[in-house]
Amino acid sequence: MLTSSTGQRNSFYTEAIRYIEAMCRAAFDDIGSHGWEHVERVRALCKKIGENEGADLLVLDLAALFHDVIRVSEDHAVQSAEFARSVLSAMGFGEGICNAVYEAIASHSYSSGRVPKSLEAKVLSDADKLDAMGATGIYRTIQYNAERALPPTRILEHVRKKLLNLPCLLHTSSAKEIAKKRIAIMENYVRCFEEELLETSISR
């Protein structure tokens, strides 16, 4: 399906991305801790970091679109990666791109424990973690709590035990630079929230 003409290849990619974006978007709620808004932010971060680090932006955009598309088990990363590779192969993308997208998605998840190896995998992993940090990360944590009716103290626990430890898991210098401001925001939020919870004697 992919032709030798650069113009035709670009046209194919443009149309394919539009189709894939529409297909992936249908799998998400617009708003939510893992809603379409999260996918859009990860795409934007992938583009920003990928440009700075010299990564393959097509692979990154495809990986960002598919990275959370299937979330029916704890190892959603591999499930999403397998689905992405299957769809892309059926659409006519080359084996190299399909495998690169698979690798990036399969190793992006914090909970999977898999270490990303390719540059694109590292960028996607960093972008996904950055979206769990700073004011955005706090916003997503509150969303997650509200979605599951969890108490406010769980927010503090999540920020302390997970989010504040994410910077040490970043791979690229671009992501580490972005993380500096987000770390400070989270640390300040934890201090302020702890003080307010004590003042109002909220124990649940």
Backbone as numpy.savetxt, mean C-alpha at the origin, in Angstrom:
# Nx Ny Nz CAx CAy CAz Cx Cy Cz
-0.11 -9.90 -28.45 -0.94 -8.68 -28.45 -0.08 -7.42 -28.45
1.07 -7.48 -27.79 1.95 -6.31 -27.74 2.72 -6.21 -29.05
2.68 -5.06 -29.71 3.33 -4.88 -30.99 4.67 -4.21 -30.81
5.43 -4.12 -31.90 6.76 -3.52 -31.83 6.72 -2.01 -31.89
5.64 -1.44 -32.38 5.52 0.01 -32.47 5.39 0.63 -31.10
6.24 1.63 -30.81 6.18 2.30 -29.51 4.83 2.95 -29.28
4.30 3.58 -30.33 3.01 4.24 -30.21 1.90 3.25 -29.90
1.94 2.10 -30.57 0.91 1.08 -30.33 1.06 0.47 -28.94
2.31 0.28 -28.51 2.55 -0.25 -27.17 2.01 0.71 -26.11
2.29 2.00 -26.28 1.80 3.00 -25.33 0.29 3.04 -25.29
-0.33 2.91 -26.46 -1.78 2.89 -26.55 -2.35 1.67 -25.81
-1.69 0.52 -26.01 -2.13 -0.70 -25.33 -2.05 -0.51 -23.82
-0.93 0.01 -23.33 -0.75 0.19 -21.89 -1.78 1.17 -21.32
-2.03 2.25 -22.06 -2.98 3.26 -21.60 -4.38 2.65 -21.46
-4.81 1.93 -22.47 -6.13 1.30 -22.43 -6.19 0.21 -21.36
-5.11 -0.54 -21.24 -5.08 -1.62 -20.25 -5.18 -1.07 -18.83
-4.45 0.00 -18.56 -4.48 0.60 -17.22 -5.88 1.10 -16.90
-6.55 1.68 -17.87 -7.92 2.17 -17.63 -8.85 1.02 -17.27
-8.72 -0.08 -18.00 -9.56 -1.25 -17.74 -9.25 -1.83 -16.36
-7.97 -1.97 -16.07 -7.54 -2.55 -14.79 -7.98 -1.66 -13.62
-7.83 -0.36 -13.79 -8.25 0.56 -12.73 -9.73 0.41 -12.44
-10.55 0.34 -13.48 -11.99 0.19 -13.29 -12.32 -1.16 -12.63
-11.63 -2.22 -13.06 -11.87 -3.54 -12.48 -11.48 -3.59 -11.01
-10.31 -3.05 -10.69 -9.85 -3.06 -9.30 -10.73 -2.18 -8.42
-11.09 -1.03 -8.93 -11.91 -0.11 -8.14 -13.23 -0.75 -7.72
-13.78 -1.60 -8.60 -15.05 -2.26 -8.28 -14.93 -3.21 -7.10
-13.70 -3.58 -6.75 -13.50 -4.52 -5.64 -13.43 -3.82 -4.29
-13.43 -2.49 -4.27 -13.24 -1.74 -3.03 -14.42 -0.82 -2.73
-14.63 -0.57 -1.45 -15.46 0.56 -1.04 -14.64 1.83 -1.29
-15.33 2.93 -1.52 -14.60 4.18 -1.74 -13.80 4.59 -0.51
-14.43 4.48 0.66 -13.83 4.91 1.91 -13.62 3.70 2.82
-12.53 3.71 3.56 -12.27 2.63 4.50 -10.78 2.46 4.74
-10.43 1.74 5.79 -9.01 1.56 6.11 -8.27 0.85 4.99
-8.99 0.02 4.22 -8.43 -0.59 3.03 -9.35 -0.32 1.84
-9.86 0.88 1.77 -10.74 1.28 0.68 -9.95 1.78 -0.52
-10.69 2.22 -1.55 -10.05 2.72 -2.77 -9.17 3.92 -2.48
-9.53 4.71 -1.50 -8.71 5.87 -1.14 -7.30 5.42 -0.75
-7.18 4.27 -0.08 -5.86 3.72 0.27 -5.08 3.35 -1.00
-5.74 2.71 -1.94 -5.09 2.33 -3.19 -4.57 3.56 -3.93
-5.38 4.61 -3.98 -4.97 5.82 -4.68 -3.75 6.47 -4.02
-3.72 6.46 -2.68 -2.57 7.05 -2.00 -1.31 6.22 -2.23
-1.46 4.89 -2.21 -0.30 4.02 -2.46 0.20 4.22 -3.90
-0.70 4.36 -4.84 -0.29 4.63 -6.23 0.52 5.92 -6.32
0.04 6.95 -5.65 0.74 8.24 -5.70 2.11 8.15 -5.04
2.19 7.45 -3.92 3.48 7.28 -3.24 4.43 6.43 -4.07
3.92 5.40 -4.72 4.75 4.58 -5.60 5.34 5.41 -6.73
4.53 6.27 -7.30 5.02 7.13 -8.40 6.11 8.07 -7.89
5.86 8.69 -6.74 6.83 9.65 -6.20 8.15 8.96 -5.84
8.05 7.87 -5.11 9.25 7.15 -4.69 9.92 6.49 -5.88
9.11 5.89 -6.76 9.65 5.20 -7.92 10.42 6.12 -8.84
9.92 7.33 -9.05 10.64 8.30 -9.88 11.98 8.66 -9.25
11.99 8.85 -7.94 13.23 9.21 -7.25 14.25 8.07 -7.26
13.76 6.84 -7.20 14.65 5.69 -7.07 14.97 5.03 -8.41
14.34 5.48 -9.50 14.60 4.90 -10.81 13.94 3.56 -11.05
12.77 3.35 -10.45 12.05 2.08 -10.60 11.20 2.07 -11.87
10.71 0.91 -12.24 9.82 0.75 -13.39 8.43 1.21 -12.98
8.01 2.36 -13.50 6.76 2.97 -13.06 5.53 2.20 -13.54
5.62 1.51 -14.67 4.48 0.71 -15.14 4.24 -0.45 -14.19
5.31 -1.17 -13.85 5.20 -2.28 -12.91 4.64 -1.79 -11.58
5.13 -0.65 -11.12 4.67 -0.10 -9.84 3.19 0.26 -9.87
2.75 0.88 -10.96 1.35 1.30 -11.03 0.44 0.08 -11.05
0.82 -0.93 -11.81 0.03 -2.16 -11.85 0.02 -2.84 -10.47
1.19 -2.90 -9.84 1.27 -3.54 -8.52 0.45 -2.78 -7.49
0.48 -1.46 -7.54 -0.30 -0.67 -6.59 -1.80 -0.90 -6.77
-2.24 -0.99 -8.01 -3.66 -1.21 -8.29 -4.15 -2.55 -7.75
-3.33 -3.57 -7.89 -3.74 -4.93 -7.51 -3.38 -5.32 -6.08
-2.59 -4.51 -5.36 -1.92 -5.02 -4.16 -2.86 -5.48 -3.04
-4.06 -4.93 -2.98 -5.02 -5.32 -1.93 -6.34 -5.83 -2.52
-6.33 -6.23 -3.77 -7.60 -6.49 -4.45 -8.33 -7.71 -3.88
-7.58 -8.65 -3.30 -8.21 -9.82 -2.68 -7.78 -9.88 -1.22
-8.73 -9.78 -0.30 -8.41 -9.77 1.13 -9.31 -10.75 1.89
-9.30 -12.00 1.44 -10.17 -12.99 2.07 -9.40 -13.93 2.99
-8.09 -13.72 3.12 -7.31 -14.52 4.05 -6.18 -13.66 4.59
-5.46 -14.17 5.59 -4.36 -13.42 6.16 -3.27 -13.16 5.14
-3.02 -14.11 4.25 -1.97 -13.92 3.24 -2.58 -13.33 1.97
-3.18 -12.16 2.13 -3.82 -11.52 0.99 -2.82 -11.10 -0.07
-1.56 -10.91 0.32 -0.55 -10.46 -0.63 -0.35 -11.48 -1.75
-0.19 -12.74 -1.39 0.01 -13.78 -2.41 -1.25 -13.98 -3.24
-2.40 -13.94 -2.59 -3.66 -14.09 -3.34 -3.82 -12.96 -4.36
-3.54 -11.74 -3.94 -3.64 -10.59 -4.84 -2.60 -10.69 -5.95
-1.40 -11.16 -5.60 -0.33 -11.30 -6.59 -0.68 -12.33 -7.65
-1.24 -13.44 -7.22 -1.63 -14.50 -8.17 -2.74 -14.01 -9.09
-3.70 -13.29 -8.51 -4.80 -12.76 -9.32 -4.26 -11.76 -10.34
-3.36 -10.88 -9.91 -2.79 -9.88 -10.81 -2.05 -10.54 -11.97
-1.23 -11.53 -11.66 -0.46 -12.20 -12.72 -1.39 -12.89 -13.71
-2.45 -13.50 -13.20 -3.40 -14.19 -14.08 -4.10 -13.20 -15.01
-4.55 -12.08 -14.45 -5.26 -11.07 -15.26 -4.33 -10.46 -16.29
-3.14 -10.08 -15.87 -2.20 -9.42 -16.78 -1.76 -10.35 -17.90
-1.53 -11.61 -17.58 -1.15 -12.58 -18.60 -2.26 -12.76 -19.62
-3.51 -12.85 -19.15 -4.65 -13.01 -20.05 -4.85 -11.79 -20.95
-4.42 -10.62 -20.46 -4.56 -9.39 -21.23 -3.46 -9.21 -22.26
-2.40 -10.00 -22.16 -1.34 -9.90 -23.15 -0.06 -9.25 -22.66
0.03 -8.97 -21.37 1.28 -8.44 -20.84 2.35 -9.54 -20.87
3.59 -9.13 -21.07 4.68 -10.08 -21.16 4.98 -10.76 -19.83
5.66 -11.90 -19.91 5.97 -12.68 -18.72 6.81 -11.87 -17.74
7.74 -11.06 -18.26 8.60 -10.27 -17.38 7.81 -9.31 -16.52
6.86 -8.59 -17.13 6.03 -7.65 -16.39 5.13 -8.40 -15.40
4.53 -9.49 -15.85 3.63 -10.26 -14.98 4.37 -10.75 -13.74
5.58 -11.27 -13.94 6.35 -11.78 -12.80 6.83 -10.66 -11.89
7.18 -9.53 -12.49 7.64 -8.39 -11.68 6.52 -7.84 -10.81
5.32 -7.78 -11.36 4.15 -7.32 -10.60 3.84 -8.33 -9.49
3.90 -9.62 -9.84 3.66 -10.66 -8.84 4.63 -10.52 -7.68
5.91 -10.39 -7.97 6.91 -10.31 -6.92 6.68 -9.09 -6.02
6.36 -7.97 -6.63 6.14 -6.75 -5.84 4.97 -6.91 -4.88
3.86 -7.44 -5.38 2.67 -7.58 -4.54 2.86 -8.65 -3.47
3.46 -9.76 -3.83 3.58 -10.90 -2.91 4.38 -10.56 -1.66
5.29 -9.59 -1.76 6.15 -9.29 -0.61 5.89 -7.93 0.02
4.74 -7.32 -0.30 4.50 -5.96 0.22 3.94 -5.94 1.63
3.31 -7.02 2.07 2.54 -7.00 3.31 3.41 -7.08 4.56
3.09 -6.25 5.53 3.78 -6.25 6.83 3.66 -7.60 7.51
2.49 -8.19 7.46 2.23 -9.42 8.20 2.77 -10.67 7.53
3.12 -10.58 6.24 3.57 -11.78 5.53 4.96 -12.22 5.96
5.79 -11.27 6.36 7.15 -11.59 6.77 8.10 -11.80 5.61
7.61 -11.68 4.36 8.49 -11.85 3.20 9.24 -10.56 2.91
10.52 -10.69 2.59 11.36 -9.52 2.34 11.37 -9.21 0.84
10.98 -8.00 0.45 11.00 -7.64 -0.97 12.42 -7.60 -1.51
12.59 -8.11 -2.74 13.93 -8.19 -3.32 14.16 -7.20 -4.45
13.21 -7.12 -5.37 13.38 -6.18 -6.49 13.15 -4.75 -6.02
13.63 -3.80 -6.81 13.43 -2.39 -6.47 11.94 -2.06 -6.43
11.18 -2.57 -7.39 9.74 -2.29 -7.44 9.03 -2.88 -6.22
9.46 -4.05 -5.78 8.87 -4.66 -4.59 9.17 -3.82 -3.36
10.38 -3.30 -3.29 10.76 -2.45 -2.15 9.96 -1.15 -2.15
9.76 -0.57 -3.32 9.01 0.69 -3.41 7.56 0.48 -3.00
6.92 -0.60 -3.50 5.53 -0.86 -3.13 5.41 -1.11 -1.63
6.32 -1.90 -1.09 6.32 -2.16 0.35 6.45 -0.86 1.14
7.35 0.00 0.70 7.55 1.29 1.39 6.31 2.17 1.28
5.72 2.23 0.10 4.54 3.07 -0.10 3.38 2.60 0.77
3.19 1.30 0.83 2.11 0.73 1.64 2.33 1.04 3.13
3.56 0.97 3.58 3.87 1.25 4.98 3.77 2.74 5.28
4.18 3.57 4.36 4.06 5.02 4.57 2.59 5.43 4.71
1.70 4.75 4.02 0.28 5.08 4.14 -0.30 4.64 5.47
0.48 3.88 6.24 0.07 3.49 7.59 0.77 4.36 8.64
1.44 5.40 8.20 2.18 6.26 9.12 1.64 7.69 9.06
2.05 8.49 10.06 1.67 9.90 10.09 0.20 10.12 10.35
-0.28 11.29 9.96 -1.69 11.62 10.15 -2.59 10.65 9.38
-2.14 10.24 8.20 -2.91 9.29 7.41 -3.01 7.94 8.11
-1.91 7.50 8.70 -1.93 6.24 9.42 -2.86 6.26 10.62
-2.88 7.39 11.31 -3.80 7.54 12.45 -5.25 7.53 11.95
-5.50 8.24 10.86 -6.83 8.25 10.25 -7.28 6.84 9.90
-6.37 6.06 9.31 -6.72 4.69 8.93 -6.93 3.80 10.17
-6.16 4.03 11.20 -6.32 3.24 12.43 -7.67 3.52 13.07
-8.07 4.77 13.07 -9.39 5.13 13.60 -10.49 4.51 12.74
-10.31 4.53 11.42 -11.27 3.87 10.53 -11.39 2.39 10.88
-10.25 1.73 11.02 -10.23 0.30 11.32 -10.96 0.02 12.63
-10.69 0.84 13.64 -11.38 0.68 14.93 -12.88 0.85 14.80
-13.28 1.88 14.06 -14.71 2.14 13.89 -15.38 1.01 13.12
-14.70 0.47 12.12 -15.25 -0.62 11.32 -15.48 -1.88 12.17
-14.70 -2.03 13.24 -14.78 -3.24 14.07 -15.24 -2.95 15.50
-15.69 -1.74 15.76 -16.20 -1.34 17.08 -15.17 -1.63 18.19
-13.93 -1.24 17.95 -12.87 -1.44 18.93 -12.71 -0.20 19.80
-12.22 -0.34 21.03 -12.10 0.79 21.95 -10.95 1.73 21.58
-10.98 2.97 22.07 -9.94 3.94 21.72 -8.55 3.54 22.17
-8.45 2.80 23.27 -7.12 2.39 23.74 -6.42 1.49 22.72
-7.19 0.82 21.87 -6.59 -0.03 20.85 -5.83 0.81 19.83
-6.28 2.05 19.62 -5.57 2.95 18.70 -4.16 3.21 19.20
-4.06 3.53 20.49 -2.75 3.78 21.08 -1.86 2.55 20.98
-2.43 1.41 21.28 -1.66 0.16 21.23 -1.14 -0.11 19.82
-1.99 0.12 18.83 -1.62 -0.12 17.43 -0.52 0.83 16.98
-0.66 2.09 17.33 0.35 3.07 16.94 1.69 2.75 17.60
1.65 2.45 18.89 2.88 2.17 19.62 3.57 0.90 19.13
2.81 -0.19 19.04 3.40 -1.50 18.78 3.71 -1.77 17.30
2.94 -1.13 16.41 3.14 -1.41 14.99 3.62 -0.18 14.21
2.83 0.87 14.22 3.11 1.98 13.32 4.44 2.67 13.61
4.78 2.83 14.89 6.04 3.49 15.22 7.26 2.61 14.92
7.01 1.35 14.63 8.11 0.45 14.27 8.27 0.29 12.76
7.36 0.86 11.99 7.42 0.71 10.54 8.65 1.35 9.90
9.12 2.50 10.38 10.27 3.12 9.72 11.49 2.21 9.59
11.70 1.32 10.54 12.87 0.44 10.47 12.69 -0.63 9.41
11.50 -0.74 8.83 11.24 -1.74 7.79 11.26 -1.13 6.39
11.51 0.17 6.30 11.56 0.83 5.00 12.87 0.51 4.29
12.83 0.49 2.96 13.98 0.07 2.17 14.65 1.21 1.40
13.87 2.16 0.91 14.43 3.19 0.04 14.72 4.47 0.81
15.73 5.19 0.35 16.09 6.45 1.00 14.97 7.48 0.85
14.25 7.43 -0.27 13.14 8.37 -0.49 12.04 8.16 0.53
11.70 6.92 0.80 10.65 6.61 1.78 11.10 6.99 3.19
12.34 6.72 3.50 12.86 7.05 4.83 12.81 8.56 5.08
13.03 9.33 4.05 12.96 10.78 4.19 11.52 11.23 4.44
10.57 10.67 3.71 9.16 11.00 3.90 8.72 10.61 5.30
9.25 9.49 5.80 8.82 8.95 7.09 9.19 9.85 8.27
10.23 10.65 8.13 10.70 11.45 9.27 9.59 12.33 9.85
8.88 13.04 9.01 7.80 13.91 9.47 6.64 13.09 10.02
6.38 11.96 9.40 5.25 11.13 9.82 5.51 10.49 11.19
6.74 10.17 11.48 7.08 9.62 12.79 6.78 10.65 13.88
7.21 11.88 13.65 6.99 12.95 14.64 5.50 13.18 14.89
4.71 13.11 13.83 3.26 13.29 13.97 2.67 12.20 14.85
3.09 10.96 14.63 2.55 9.84 15.41 2.98 9.93 16.87
4.23 10.27 17.10 4.72 10.38 18.48 3.96 11.46 19.24
3.71 12.58 18.58 2.97 13.66 19.22 1.52 13.26 19.47
0.93 12.56 18.53 -0.46 12.10 18.70 -0.59 11.18 19.89
0.34 10.24 20.02 0.31 9.30 21.14 0.37 10.04 22.48
1.27 11.02 22.57 1.38 11.80 23.81 0.08 12.53 24.11
-0.47 13.20 23.12 -1.69 13.99 23.32 -2.89 13.10 23.65
-3.02 11.99 22.96 -4.16 11.11 23.19 -4.08 10.48 24.58
-2.89 10.09 24.99 -2.71 9.53 26.33 -3.13 10.53 27.40
-2.73 11.78 27.22 -3.08 12.83 28.19 -4.58 13.02 28.25
-5.23 13.06 27.09 -6.67 13.31 27.06 -7.45 12.12 27.61
-6.99 10.92 27.35 -7.67 9.75 27.92 -7.58 9.75 29.44
-6.44 10.17 29.96 -6.27 10.25 31.42 -7.16 11.34 32.01
-7.21 12.46 31.32 -8.02 13.58 31.81 -9.51 13.23 31.88
-9.96 12.45 30.93 -11.40 12.11 30.88 -11.69 10.74 31.47
-10.64 10.08 31.97 -10.78 8.79 32.66 -11.47 7.73 31.81
-11.12 7.70 30.51 -11.68 6.70 29.63 -10.85 5.43 29.80
-11.46 4.39 30.26 -10.71 3.15 30.54 -11.09 2.03 29.60
-11.99 2.24 28.71 -12.41 1.14 27.84 -11.82 1.34 26.44
